[in-house]
Amino acid sequence: MIQIRRYSTLDHDDVWRIHLLVISEAKVEPTHQHYHDILHIDEQYLQSGGEFLVGTGENGTVFAMGGLKILDNNKAEIKRLRVHPSFQQKGYGQMILDRLEQRAKELGMKQLILDTLSNQFGAQKLFEKNGYILQGPAVIDGFNVILYQKEIA
């Protein structure tokens, strides 16, 4: 079972470990400067009014995560949605995404955007299943990504 809660600085090492595993599997350099926000979650997400959630098991170990970064009064970005490879395909990514979307609505957001690496087909399937509309391919910081957008009430 999963328990979802707000990130704490005590989660830093677990969050970094999950990031390294997931991004390495996508064949991308996980320590690229593009991912600097994971090293500064309080400043990049929480202090700016956003959210960063972790999913933990019964023993308290973090195995899932995801962030909501506020861009302006109406728009936020879903970022760093990751599930440890050993726990994928169990619905945990969906649970984190649901909670982030709910938080965005509570904050009055009208639009969510996100991107995923072009070779992360599981993530693409998850986002499309949840009503995210494909905006097209792009290159961000040298990474080939797919852009998505969703209007929320």
C-alpha positions in Angstrom: 0.0 0.0 0.0 1.1 3.6 -0.5 0.8 6.6 1.8 1.1 9.9 0.0 2.4 13.0 1.9 4.2 16.2 1.4 7.9 16.1 0.8 10.2 16.6 3.8 13.9 17.4 3.6 14.4 14.0 5.3 13.2 12.5 2.0 16.0 14.1 -0.1 18.2 11.1 -0.4 15.3 8.8 -1.4 14.0 11.2 -3.9 17.4 11.6 -5.5 17.9 7.8 -5.6 14.5 7.3 -7.4 15.3 10.1 -9.8 18.7 8.5 -10.7 17.1 5.1 -11.3 14.2 6.3 -13.4 16.1 8.7 -15.6 19.0 6.3 -16.0 16.5 3.7 -17.3 15.4 6.3 -19.9 19.0 6.5 -21.0 19.5 10.1 -20.0 22.3 11.6 -17.9 20.4 11.9 -14.5 22.8 14.5 -13.1 22.3 17.0 -16.0 21.7 20.6 -14.8 18.2 20.3 -16.1 17.3 18.4 -13.0 18.7 20.9 -10.5 15.2 21.5 -9.0 15.3 18.0 -7.4 18.2 19.3 -5.3 16.1 22.3 -4.2 12.6 21.1 -3.7 11.7 23.5 -0.9 12.7 26.5 -2.9 11.5 25.3 -6.4 8.2 23.9 -5.3 7.0 24.5 -1.8 8.1 28.0 -1.0 6.7 29.3 -4.3 3.2 27.9 -3.4 3.4 24.6 -5.3 3.5 21.1 -4.0 5.9 18.1 -4.0 4.5 14.8 -2.9 6.1 11.5 -2.0 4.6 8.0 -1.8 5.9 5.7 0.9 5.5 2.1 1.8 4.7 0.6 5.2 8.3 1.0 6.3 8.4 4.7 5.4 10.7 4.3 2.4 9.9 6.6 -0.5 9.2 4.9 -3.8 7.2 7.5 -5.7 7.2 11.3 -6.1 5.9 14.2 -8.1 5.8 17.9 -8.1 3.5 20.8 -8.9 5.3 24.0 -9.9 3.3 27.2 -10.1 4.0 29.2 -13.3 1.5 32.0 -12.9 -1.9 32.7 -11.4 -3.6 30.2 -13.8 -1.0 27.7 -14.9 1.1 25.1 -13.2 3.4 22.4 -14.4 3.5 18.7 -13.3 7.2 17.8 -12.8 9.3 14.9 -11.7 6.6 12.3 -11.6 8.6 9.2 -10.8 8.0 5.7 -9.5 10.8 3.4 -8.5 11.2 0.8 -11.2 10.3 -2.1 -8.8 7.0 -0.4 -8.1 5.9 0.7 -11.5 2.7 -0.6 -13.2 0.8 -0.7 -9.8 -1.1 2.5 -10.1 1.2 4.6 -7.9 2.0 7.1 -10.6 -1.7 7.6 -11.1 -2.3 8.2 -7.4 0.4 10.9 -7.3 -0.9 12.5 -10.4 -4.4 12.6 -9.1 -3.3 14.3 -5.9 -1.2 16.8 -7.8 -4.2 17.6 -10.0 -6.4 18.0 -7.0 -3.9 20.4 -5.4 -3.8 22.4 -8.6 -7.5 22.8 -8.5 -7.4 23.8 -4.9 -4.9 26.5 -5.8 -7.2 27.8 -8.5 -5.1 26.7 -11.5 -6.9 26.5 -14.8 -4.2 24.8 -16.9 -1.6 22.1 -16.3 1.3 21.5 -18.6 4.0 18.9 -18.5 6.6 17.2 -20.6 8.1 13.7 -20.8 11.0 12.2 -22.5 10.2 11.0 -26.0 11.2 7.4 -25.0 9.1 7.3 -21.8 6.1 5.5 -23.4 4.5 4.5 -20.1 4.4 8.1 -18.9 2.9 9.2 -22.3 0.2 6.6 -21.9 -0.6 7.7 -18.4 -0.9 11.4 -19.4 -3.0 10.7 -22.4 -5.3 8.4 -20.4 -5.8 11.3 -18.0 -6.9 13.8 -20.6 -3.6 15.6 -21.3 -3.5 16.8 -24.9 -0.4 16.2 -27.0 1.1 19.6 -28.0 3.9 18.1 -29.9 7.6 17.3 -29.7 10.2 19.8 -28.5 13.8 20.0 -27.4 14.4 21.2 -23.8 17.9 21.5 -22.5 19.0 19.1 -25.3 16.4 16.5 -24.4 13.8 15.3 -26.9 10.5 15.6 -25.1 6.8 15.4 -25.7 4.7 18.4 -24.5 1.2 18.0 -23.0 -1.5 20.3 -21.7 -4.7 19.9 -19.8 -7.4 22.4 -18.9 -8.8 21.9 -15.4 -11.9 23.3 -13.7 
